[in-house]
Amino acid sequence: VGNNQKIVGSIGLLPDAIETNVSWVNTFSVSEGLRGQGIGKKLFATLLREVERDDSRRVKLLRLVTLGGHSEETPVMDAARRLYEREGFVLVKKETVKYGHATTIDLMYYEK
């Protein structure tokens, strides 16, 4: 997505290495100073439309992983997770991993 010829966000789709009908949403990001303006929603909607338009219908399942709860109770990726859920993604797995010496963070796995 461009704004006056500047890149302000990105989103990608990566085919799964094993399951040929699965792709992963990846590299989804919006410039920090421009978040909250609907850019991420537009990027995500564009990606979903392109998947639906794919004549080969190769992609039957979309997956993504994002960050969740943090041991220091710092909000992490809350707006992004709400967007995924509004777009029909369902949380299928939550995995708490150690990050650094004493910090833990949740990895949240979604599918649609």
NUKOL-393190 format. One record per atom (N, C-alpha, C): residue number from 1; x, y, z; residue in three letters; chain. Coordinates in pm, whole numbers. Atoms other than C-alpha are relative to their C-alpha. Last residue first. Example, Ala and Ser with C-alpha at 12.3 -4.5 7.8 and 13.67 -1.06 7.14 Angstrom:
% NUKOL-393190
   n      u      v      w res chain
   2    -82   -119     -6 ser     A
   2   1367   -106    714 ser     A
   2    -77    109     73 ser     A
   1     89   -119      0 ala     A
   1   1230   -450    780 ala     A
   1     90    120      0 ala     A
//
This chain:
% NUKOL-393190
   n      u      v      w res chain
 112    126    -37     65 lys     A
 112   -978  -1975    818 lys     A
 112    -14    -86   -125 lys     A
 111     32     59    131 glu     A
 111   -709  -2064   1067 glu     A
 111   -132     55    -52 glu     A
 110    135    -18     55 tyr     A
 110   -537  -1896   1363 tyr     A
 110    -15    -70   -134 tyr     A
 109     14     59    134 tyr     A
 109   -233  -1982   1576 tyr     A
 109   -146      9    -43 tyr     A
 108    139     28     28 met     A
 108   -153  -1758   1877 met     A
 108    -13    -46   -145 met     A
 107     14      7    145 leu     A
 107    201  -1756   2014 leu     A
 107   -142    -48    -26 leu     A
 106     87     99     63 asp     A
 106    196  -1648   2377 asp     A
 106      7     12   -152 asp     A
 105     93    -62     94 ile     A
 105    488  -1468   2537 ile     A
 105    -81   -112    -66 ile     A
 104     71     93     87 thr     A
 104    707  -1552   2835 thr     A
 104    -94     80    -90 thr     A
 103    122    -45     67 thr     A
 103    972  -1341   3003 thr     A
 103    -62   -114    -80 thr     A
 102    114     22    -88 ala     A
 102   1228  -1463   3256 ala     A
 102   -134     36    -64 ala     A
 101    -28     71   -125 his     A
 101   1557  -1507   3072 his     A
 101   -126    -33     79 his     A
 100    -99    -58    -89 gly     A
 100   1465  -1416   2715 gly     A
 100     11    -81    127 gly     A
  99    -63   -103     82 tyr     A
  99   1140  -1519   2553 tyr     A
  99     98     73     90 tyr     A
  98    -90    -84    -76 lys     A
  98    997  -1842   2693 lys     A
  98     72     94    -96 lys     A
  97   -143     26     17 val     A
  97    710  -1979   2492 val     A
  97     81     98     84 val     A
  96    -80    -95    -78 thr     A
  96    338  -2008   2561 thr     A
  96    147    -40    -11 thr     A
  95   -123     60    -52 glu     A
  95    150  -2186   2281 glu     A
  95     80    107     74 glu     A
  94    -71   -104    -74 lys     A
  94   -209  -2113   2184 lys     A
  94    119    -67     67 lys     A
  93   -107     45    -89 lys     A
  93   -380  -2323   1918 lys     A
  93     65    122     66 lys     A
  92     -4    147     -7 val     A
  92   -687  -2313   1696 val     A
  92    107    -51     95 val     A
  91   -117     42    -77 leu     A
  91   -794  -1947   1721 leu     A
  91     -3   -152     15 leu     A
  90     31     63   -128 val     A
  90  -1053  -1893   1448 val     A
  90    131    -42     66 val     A
  89   -105     91    -46 phe     A
  89  -1017  -1655   1154 phe     A
  89    -34    -48    140 phe     A
  88     39    141     -1 gly     A
  88  -1346  -1514   1028 gly     A
  88    108    -98     40 gly     A
  87     -6     53    136 glu     A
  87  -1245  -1162    921 glu     A
  87    -24   -151     -6 glu     A
  86    110    -61     76 arg     A
  86  -1360  -1017   1254 arg     A
  86     -6    -56   -142 arg     A
  85    124     63    -45 glu     A
  85  -1127  -1268   1428 glu     A
  85   -122     59    -72 glu     A
  84      3    138     49 tyr     A
  84   -827  -1159   1224 tyr     A
  84   -133    -66     36 tyr     A
  83     21     -2    145 leu     A
  83   -903   -791   1287 leu     A
  83    -11   -141    -54 leu     A
  82    142    -34     20 arg     A
  82   -939   -849   1663 arg     A
  82    -34      3   -148 arg     A
  81     80    120    -29 arg     A
  81   -602  -1028   1660 arg     A
  81   -149     27    -16 arg     A
  80    -17     96    109 ala     A
  80   -439   -732   1484 ala     A
  80    -84   -125     24 ala     A
  79     79    -48    115 ala     A
  79   -582   -482   1732 ala     A
  79      9    -99   -116 ala     A
  78    143      9    -27 asp     A
  78   -450   -682   2030 asp     A
  78    -85     39   -121 asp     A
  77     75     35    121 met     A
  77   -100   -733   1885 met     A
  77   -151    -12     21 met     A
  76    -78     35    119 val     A
  76     72   -730   2227 val     A
  76    -98    -40   -111 val     A
  75     85     39    115 pro     A
  75    -69   -561   2537 pro     A
  75     86    -23   -124 pro     A
  74     -4   -104    102 thr     A
  74    200   -565   2810 thr     A
  74    -90    -43   -115 thr     A
  73    134    -55     17 glu     A
  73    108   -792   3102 glu     A
  73     -3    121    -93 glu     A
  72     -8   -131    -64 glu     A
  72    477   -852   3179 glu     A
  72   -131     76    -15 glu     A
  71    -14     18   -144 ser     A
  71    422  -1221   3107 ser     A
  71     10    131     75 ser     A
  70   -140    -25    -36 his     A
  70    292  -1130   2760 his     A
  70     10    -10    151 his     A
  69    -31    -47   -134 gly     A
  69    -32  -1247   2603 gly     A
  69    149      4     30 gly     A
  68    113    -19    -90 gly     A
  68    -65  -1287   2228 gly     A
  68     46     55    132 gly     A
  67    -32     -5   -142 leu     A
  67    174  -1280   1934 leu     A
  67   -125     26     81 leu     A
  66    -26   -133    -51 thr     A
  66     69  -1387   1588 thr     A
  66     33     -8    149 thr     A
  65    -43      5   -139 val     A
  65     51  -1699   1376 val     A
  65     33    142     41 val     A
  64    -92   -105    -42 leu     A
  64   -140  -1730   1053 leu     A
  64     35    -21    145 leu     A
  63    -48      6   -138 arg     A
  63   -323  -1994    856 arg     A
  63     84    123     28 arg     A
  62    -97   -103    -34 leu     A
  62   -536  -1989    544 leu     A
  62     37    -15    146 leu     A
  61    -12    -34   -142 leu     A
  61   -709  -2302    421 leu     A
  61    109    105     17 leu     A
  60    124     40    -67 lys     A
  60   -840  -2405     78 lys     A
  60      0     43    147 lys     A
  59     -1    -26   -145 val     A
  59   -575  -2229   -127 val     A
  59   -137    -33     58 val     A
  58   -106     77    -63 arg     A
  58   -545  -2393   -471 arg     A
  58     -3     17    153 arg     A
  57     50     36   -133 arg     A
  57   -875  -2252   -585 arg     A
  57     99    -90     74 arg     A
  56    -43    137    -27 ser     A
  56   -723  -2256   -935 ser     A
  56    -56    -52    132 ser     A
  55     74     96     82 asp     A
  55   -925  -1950  -1031 asp     A
  55     37   -145     30 asp     A
  54    -94     95     59 asp     A
  54   -783  -1746   -743 asp     A
  54    -77   -109    -74 asp     A
  53      2    -12    147 arg     A
  53  -1051  -1484   -688 arg     A
  53     88   -101    -70 arg     A
  52    131     44     50 glu     A
  52  -1109  -1591   -324 glu     A
  52     -8      2   -152 glu     A
  51      9    145    -25 val     A
  51   -737  -1566   -244 val     A
  51   -132    -54    -55 val     A
  50    -87     66     98 glu     A
  50   -722  -1223   -408 glu     A
  50     -2   -151     17 glu     A
  49     66     -6    132 arg     A
  49  -1022  -1104   -207 arg     A
  49     83    -73   -105 arg     A
  48    109     97     -2 leu     A
  48   -860  -1225    119 leu     A
  48    -76     -1   -133 leu     A
  47    -57    135      2 leu     A
  47   -537  -1038     40 leu     A
  47   -111   -104     -5 leu     A
  46    -55     23    134 thr     A
  46   -724   -719    -45 thr     A
  46     57   -140    -12 thr     A
  45    114     23     90 ala     A
  45   -928   -740    277 ala     A
  45     47    -27   -142 ala     A
  44     51    133    -30 phe     A
  44   -608   -777    481 phe     A
  44   -116    -35    -93 phe     A
  43    -98     99     45 leu     A
  43   -445   -476    318 leu     A
  43    -56   -141     16 leu     A
  42      1      0    146 lys     A
  42   -759   -266    362 lys     A
  42     97   -103    -57 lys     A
  41    128     60     41 lys     A
  41   -792   -362    730 lys     A
  41     -9     -9   -152 lys     A
  40    -11    145    -20 gly     A
  40   -423   -288    784 gly     A
  40   -126    -72    -44 gly     A
  39    -91     51    103 ile     A
  39   -464     60    632 ile     A
  39     12   -152     11 ile     A
  38     69     91     91 gly     A
  38   -772    138    844 gly     A
  38     88    -59   -109 gly     A
  37     66    -78    106 gln     A
  37   -626    448   1012 gln     A
  37    -69    -89   -104 gln     A
  36    127    -52    -48 gly     A
  36   -532    287   1345 gly     A
  36    -76     80   -103 gly     A
  35     94    101    -50 arg     A
  35   -168    243   1250 arg     A
  35   -126     66     52 arg     A
  34    122     -1     81 leu     A
  34      0    517   1049 leu     A
  34   -102   -104     44 leu     A
  33     67   -129    -10 gly     A
  33    284    609   1286 gly     A
  33   -131      8    -76 gly     A
  32     47    -28   -135 glu     A
  32    383    244   1328 glu     A
  32    -78    131     10 glu     A
  31    -92    -95    -64 ser     A
  31    406    166    958 ser     A
  31    -59     48    132 ser     A
  30     33   -137     36 val     A
  30    167   -121    885 val     A
  30     97     91     76 val     A
  29    -49   -110    -81 ser     A
  29    274   -486    888 ser     A
  29    -50    133    -55 ser     A
  28    109    -97    -13 phe     A
  28    170   -826    764 phe     A
  28     43    109     96 phe     A
  27    -54   -135     23 thr     A
  27    484  -1014    658 thr     A
  27   -109    106      4 thr     A
  26   -125    -40    -65 asn     A
  26    290  -1341    662 asn     A
  26     39    142    -41 asn     A
  25     -8   -145      8 val     A
  25    -46  -1500    593 val     A
  25    128     40     72 val     A
  24    -17    -77   -123 trp     A
  24     23  -1871    558 trp     A
  24      1    149    -32 trp     A
  23    -94   -112      9 ser     A
  23   -104  -2087    273 ser     A
  23     -2     76    132 ser     A
  22    -10    -91   -114 val     A
  22   -262  -2432    276 val     A
  22     99    110    -31 val     A
  21    121    -83      2 asn     A
  21   -382  -2643    -21 asn     A
  21     -3    103    114 asn     A
  20      9    -81    122 thr     A
  20    -36  -2786    -91 thr     A
  20   -124     89     -7 thr     A
  19    140      8     40 glu     A
  19     23  -2906    266 glu     A
  19    -26     94   -118 glu     A
  18     45    140      2 ile     A
  18    396  -2964    309 ile     A
  18   -142    -13    -55 ile     A
  17   -101     88     61 ala     A
  17    590  -2641    247 ala     A
  17    -48   -144    -14 ala     A
  16    -53     95    -97 asp     A
  16    286  -2421    313 asp     A
  16     95    -97    -70 asp     A
  15     51    137      7 pro     A
  15    245  -2150     50 pro     A
  15     66    -88    107 pro     A
  14   -106     98     18 leu     A
  14    336  -1800    174 leu     A
  14    -60   -140     -6 leu     A
  13     62    131     -9 leu     A
  13     96  -1509    139 leu     A
  13    107   -102    -36 leu     A
  12    -42    104     92 gly     A
  12    220  -1159    202 gly     A
  12    -75   -129     24 gly     A
  11     59    127    -40 ile     A
  11    115   -830    355 ile     A
  11     42   -103   -104 ile     A
  10    -22    116     87 ser     A
  10    274   -486    348 ser     A
  10    -74   -121     57 ser     A
   9     40    127    -54 gly     A
   9    229   -136    482 gly     A
   9     27   -112    -98 gly     A
   8     51    -18   -135 val     A
   8    314    231    441 val     A
   8    -46   -130     64 val     A
   7     57    127    -46 ile     A
   7    534    222    132 ile     A
   7    -41     18    146 ile     A
   6    -73     61   -111 lys     A
   6    581    579     19 lys     A
   6    -68   -131     36 lys     A
   5   -117     74     47 gln     A
   5    472    703   -325 gln     A
   5     86    -58    111 gln     A
   4    -90    -98     59 asn     A
   4    229    959   -180 asn     A
   4    134    -64    -38 asn     A
   3     57   -128    -39 asn     A
   3     79    683     36 asn     A
   3     96    106    -49 asn     A
   2    -81   -121      9 gly     A
   2    143    336    -95 gly     A
   2    -78    123     41 gly     A
   1     86   -118      0 val     A
   1      0      0      0 val     A
   1     89    122      0 val     A
//
